[in-house]
Amino acid sequence: MVDKPAHPLQYSICVSGAASGDTVDNDRALATRIGAAIARRGHITTTGATVGLPFFAAKGAKEAGGMSIGFSPASEIRDHMRRYRLPREYFDFINFTGMHYVGRDTHLIQSSDAIITVGGRFGSLHEFVTALEAHKPCGILVGSEGAADIIPELMKVLEPPREHLVIYDENPENLVERIVTILDQEYADIIEQINRNEHWYLNAKRQG
């Protein structure tokens, strides 16, 4: 269960990973730990509402008493379950984007504050690149194989901008902690305002 006091802000942290393949069998426990670590810090786990490693992250979040939100490529629940054959378990809410996989990925990343990649294949690489281009902090669980172990080499070869947003760690709990620290720094002014209990929107002059 959640073992830390409530955080001033609830960050939405996307867990990206393979839906099938060898890394699912090898990394399911790691993905579960990531989801649980996000929950214990009082934050929200977001995923593509899919099977494989994202599913285990959602499962870990819920079993630790946290919140899990899925972003589906489908337009409604029947489409989600029958056409795409995706799960509904372990989600507090599923956003039915109707954007298929590529559009869903973009919407998922834009709706999240940060991303953590564990294992993964081409879809995870797409989500990572989208997150980097969107200036989102990116955590890479090194040693989890697949995309997560290819990304460090790609970063060296391609010399992308915003390299400082990408962090690497072999420990799921440490990686989550470091991502939260980066987000705390990024939103320090908002956290301060919340702690002062300011309600600027109540005093703002209405326009129109």
Summary of the structure (lengths in Angstrom):
residues: 208
radius of gyration: 17.1
end to end distance: 46.3
largest distance: 56.5
contacts: 732
relative contact order: 0.16
helix: 49%
strand: 15%
